[in-house]
Amino acid sequence: FVFALNSSPISAAVFINEILPNPDGDDAGREWLELYNNSGSPVSLTGYILEDRNGDQLNLSGEISTYSVVFAQGSFNLTNDGNTTIKLLSNTDTTNPIDSFSYSSSNEGKSWGRIPDGGSIYAEALPPTQGAANAAPPSPSPSPSPSPSPPRPTRSPR
């Protein structure tokens, strides 16, 4: 679907793709979220708004080609305790989100993200990939199991 704003369309081609609410060390000014544009063409962010769980909003501007990283600032913040939903809104319709991203408490230094980019699978404890494609966490390597000993030939009586 497409929303009109001063002749500039706002479309659902832009998604909240990754969130780092609990960076290593001090969180102040270092929490970020990543927007992802899957349209293949640059999209103006003018008219987009991010809203945190407290209803605090951050007006966006600029242009997004594929990825755009937005740092928490002012009263808009990314909490790392409890359940949180961040909404991406249009300034012409703040009731119906263009996109939303929900997460719960977060491990320090690990992000929440969609896999694949813009997809519907949310993953926790990802290595942060600020401004780049999300990567699934590595699967644990199976422990090698002991190989059975080969049978030993036995001598048969003659």
C-alpha positions in Angstrom: 0.0 0.0 0.0 1.1 3.6 -0.6 0.4 6.7 1.4 0.5 10.2 -0.3 2.4 13.1 1.4 2.9 16.2 -0.6 3.2 14.1 -3.8 5.9 11.9 -2.2 4.8 8.3 -1.7 5.5 6.6 1.6 5.4 2.8 1.0 5.7 -0.3 3.0 9.0 -1.0 1.2 10.8 0.4 4.3 11.0 -1.9 7.3 12.5 -1.8 10.8 15.1 -4.4 10.2 17.4 -4.6 13.2 17.5 -3.2 16.7 20.5 -2.9 19.1 18.8 -1.8 22.4 21.7 -2.9 24.7 25.1 -2.1 23.2 28.3 -3.2 25.0 29.1 -0.8 27.9 27.2 2.4 28.4 23.9 2.6 26.3 23.6 6.4 26.2 23.7 7.6 22.6 24.7 4.2 21.3 21.4 2.4 20.9 20.3 2.2 17.3 17.9 0.7 14.9 18.3 -0.1 11.2 15.8 0.6 8.5 15.8 -1.5 5.4 14.4 -0.5 2.0 13.6 -3.5 -0.3 12.3 -1.5 -3.2 15.6 -1.3 -5.2 15.1 2.5 -5.5 16.0 5.2 -3.0 13.1 6.3 -0.8 12.8 9.7 1.0 12.4 9.3 4.8 10.7 12.7 5.0 7.3 12.1 6.6 8.3 8.9 8.4 8.1 8.8 12.2 9.5 6.3 14.7 7.6 5.8 17.9 8.9 4.0 21.0 6.9 2.1 23.6 6.2 5.3 25.6 4.7 7.1 22.6 7.8 9.3 22.2 8.4 10.1 18.5 11.4 10.8 16.3 10.8 12.5 12.9 13.0 11.1 10.1 14.5 12.8 7.2 17.0 12.1 4.4 17.0 9.3 2.0 17.5 5.5 2.3 19.0 3.4 -0.5 19.2 0.0 1.1 20.0 0.6 4.8 19.8 3.5 7.2 20.9 3.5 10.8 19.0 5.7 13.3 20.4 6.4 16.7 18.1 6.8 19.7 18.0 10.5 20.6 16.0 13.0 22.6 13.1 11.3 24.4 12.9 8.5 21.7 14.7 5.5 23.1 15.1 1.7 22.7 14.6 0.0 26.0 16.3 -3.2 26.9 14.0 -4.4 29.6 10.5 -5.9 29.2 8.4 -6.2 26.0 8.8 -3.3 23.6 7.3 -2.4 20.2 8.8 0.2 18.0 6.5 1.6 15.2 7.3 3.1 11.9 4.5 5.6 11.1 3.6 8.1 8.4 3.0 11.7 9.5 -0.3 11.5 7.6 -1.5 8.4 9.5 -0.1 7.9 13.0 -2.8 5.3 13.9 -1.9 2.5 11.4 1.9 1.7 11.5 3.7 1.1 8.2 5.7 -1.4 10.1 6.4 -2.4 13.7 9.1 -4.5 15.4 8.6 -6.1 18.8 11.2 -7.5 21.1 11.8 -8.3 24.7 14.8 -7.8 27.0 18.1 -7.9 25.2 21.5 -9.4 25.8 24.3 -6.9 26.0 26.0 -6.4 22.6 23.5 -8.5 20.7 20.8 -7.3 18.3 17.4 -8.3 17.3 16.8 -8.6 13.6 14.8 -10.0 10.7 16.1 -12.8 8.7 16.2 -12.4 5.8 16.4 -8.6 5.7 12.8 -7.3 5.7 11.5 -10.8 6.4 9.1 -11.9 9.0 11.5 -14.1 11.1 12.7 -12.2 14.2 15.9 -13.5 15.7 17.6 -12.6 19.0 21.2 -12.6 20.0 22.5 -11.7 16.5 25.9 -10.2 16.0 25.1 -6.6 15.2 25.3 -5.8 11.5 24.8 -2.0 11.5 24.0 -0.9 8.0 24.6 -4.3 6.4 22.7 -7.6 5.8 21.6 -9.5 8.9 23.3 -12.8 9.5 21.8 -15.7 11.4 23.7 -16.6 14.5 26.0 -19.5 13.9 24.5 -22.9 14.6 26.3 -24.8 17.4 28.7 -27.3 15.9 27.8 -30.8 16.9 30.2 -32.5 19.1 32.0 -35.3 17.3 30.9 -38.6 18.4 33.5 -41.4 18.9 33.9 -43.5 15.9 33.4 -47.2 16.4 36.6 -49.2 16.3 36.9 -51.2 13.1 36.5 -54.9 13.7 39.8 -56.7 14.2 40.4 -59.8 12.2 40.5 -63.0 14.2 42.5 -66.1 13.4 40.5 -69.0 12.6 41.7 -72.4 13.5 43.1 -74.5 10.6 
